[in-house]
Amino acid sequence: MGDLFHGPGFLGTNGNFLADLGLFLVGGVSLLMTVGAGLNLVFVLWLMVGPYIGEVALEFGSPPYPPGFYWVPTVHGLIGLAAVFFGLLMVVRGHEMQFLPEALRFNNYKPFMRVTYGLYMLATLIGIGVYLMWFVISPEPPDYTNWLLMPLA
C-alpha cells in the first residue's frame, strides 16, 4: 500500500501519487465550498429576503398573525446579517487588505471565528423557529408564492 502512495503521480509532474491526490482533493473541496457558498447566497436572497420583505417588513403587526410571526424572522435576519458581516470581516482580514481601519486589523482570529460560527449556528436554530412560527404555529401559513416566482435580476 505504501508503494501506491509513494509511487509516481497521475498529474504528469514530479509529485508522487499522494501529493497529486492531495492537490486534486483539496481543489475539489474548494470548488464544492465555493459552489455551496454561491447556492447559499441565492437561497438567502430568493427564499428569505423576498418573503421577509413581502410578509414581515410591509405587513409588520397585521392580523391574523401572532407577534412572533414578525419578531422571530426579524431576530433571525439580524443575527444572520451579523454572522455574514463577521464572516466577510474574516475573509477581508485574512487576505490582509489594507483598506481596513487599524482597529479591525487583528492577529488573533480564533475569537472572531468562534463568534462567527456561534452567530451562524444561532441564526440556523432561529431559522428553524421561523419555519415553526410560519408553518406550524400561525393560524394560516403565509402565501408568498409571488416572491418565489420573481427573478433575482
C-alpha positions in Angstrom: 0.0 0.0 0.0 2.9 2.3 0.8 4.3 1.9 -2.7 1.0 3.1 -4.2 1.1 6.3 -2.2 4.7 7.0 -2.9 4.7 5.8 -6.5 4.6 8.2 -9.4 1.7 10.7 -9.5 -1.0 11.0 -12.1 -0.7 14.7 -13.0 2.4 14.3 -15.0 4.7 16.2 -12.6 7.4 15.2 -10.3 4.9 14.8 -7.5 4.1 11.4 -6.1 0.7 9.8 -6.1 -0.2 11.1 -2.6 0.8 14.7 -3.4 -1.2 14.6 -6.6 -4.2 13.0 -4.8 -4.0 15.7 -2.1 -3.9 18.5 -4.6 -6.9 17.0 -6.5 -8.9 16.5 -3.4 -8.2 20.0 -1.9 -9.1 21.6 -5.2 -12.4 19.6 -5.3 -13.3 20.6 -1.8 -12.5 24.2 -2.5 -14.7 24.1 -5.6 -17.5 22.4 -3.7 -17.3 25.0 -0.9 -17.4 27.9 -3.4 -20.4 26.4 -5.1 -22.1 25.8 -1.7 -21.5 29.4 -0.7 -23.0 30.6 -4.0 -26.0 28.4 -3.6 -26.5 29.6 -0.1 -26.4 33.2 -1.3 -29.1 32.5 -3.9 -31.1 30.7 -1.3 -31.0 33.5 1.2 -31.8 36.2 -1.4 -34.6 34.2 -3.1 -36.3 32.3 -0.2 -35.6 34.6 2.7 -35.2 38.2 1.8 -38.1 38.3 -0.6 -40.6 36.7 1.7 -39.3 38.8 4.6 -40.0 42.0 2.7 -43.4 40.8 1.5 -44.7 39.2 4.6 -42.9 40.9 7.5 -41.5 44.3 6.6 -44.5 45.5 4.6 -47.1 43.9 6.9 -45.5 44.2 10.4 -48.0 43.6 13.1 -51.0 43.0 10.8 -53.6 40.3 11.7 -54.2 37.3 11.6 -50.6 36.5 12.6 -49.3 36.4 16.2 -46.4 38.9 17.1 -43.9 36.1 16.9 -44.6 35.8 13.2 -42.9 39.1 12.7 -40.3 39.1 15.6 -38.8 35.7 15.1 -37.8 36.3 11.4 -36.6 39.8 12.3 -34.3 38.4 15.0 -33.2 35.6 12.6 -32.3 38.1 9.9 -30.4 40.4 12.3 -28.3 37.6 13.7 -27.8 36.1 10.3 -26.7 39.5 8.9 -24.2 39.9 11.8 -22.8 36.4 11.0 -22.4 37.4 7.4 -20.6 40.6 8.3 -18.3 38.8 10.7 -17.6 36.2 8.0 -16.8 38.9 5.5 -14.5 40.6 8.0 -12.7 37.3 8.5 -12.2 36.9 4.7 -11.0 40.5 4.2 -8.7 40.4 7.2 -7.4 37.0 6.2 -6.2 38.5 2.9 -4.7 41.4 4.8 -6.4 44.1 2.7 -5.0 47.4 3.7 -8.3 49.4 3.4 -9.4 48.1 6.8 -9.2 50.6 9.7 -6.4 49.9 12.1 -8.9 48.8 14.8 -10.0 45.9 12.6 -6.5 44.7 11.8 -6.3 41.9 14.4 -4.0 38.9 14.5 -5.9 36.5 16.8 -8.5 35.0 14.6 -9.9 32.4 16.9 -12.2 34.5 19.0 -13.7 36.1 15.9 -14.1 32.8 14.1 -15.8 31.4 17.1 -18.2 34.3 17.3 -18.9 34.0 13.6 -19.6 30.3 13.9 -21.8 30.8 17.0 -23.8 33.5 15.2 -24.2 31.3 12.2 -25.4 28.3 14.3 -27.8 30.6 16.3 -29.2 32.0 13.1 -29.7 28.4 11.8 -31.6 27.5 15.0 -33.7 30.6 14.9 -34.4 29.8 11.2 -36.0 26.6 12.4 -38.1 28.7 14.7 -39.1 30.8 11.7 -40.3 27.7 10.0 -42.2 26.6 13.1 -43.8 30.0 13.6 -44.8 30.4 9.9 -45.9 26.9 9.1 -46.9 25.2 12.4 -48.0 27.9 15.0 -49.6 30.6 12.7 -53.3 30.2 12.1 -52.7 30.2 8.3 -49.4 29.9 6.5 -48.2 32.9 4.6 -48.7 32.8 0.9 -45.6 34.3 -0.6 -45.6 32.4 -3.9 -45.4 35.7 -5.8 -42.0 36.2 -4.2 -40.7 32.8 -5.2 -41.6 33.4 -8.8 -39.8 36.8 -9.0 -36.5 36.7 -11.0 -33.4 37.7 -9.0 -32.3 40.3 -11.5 
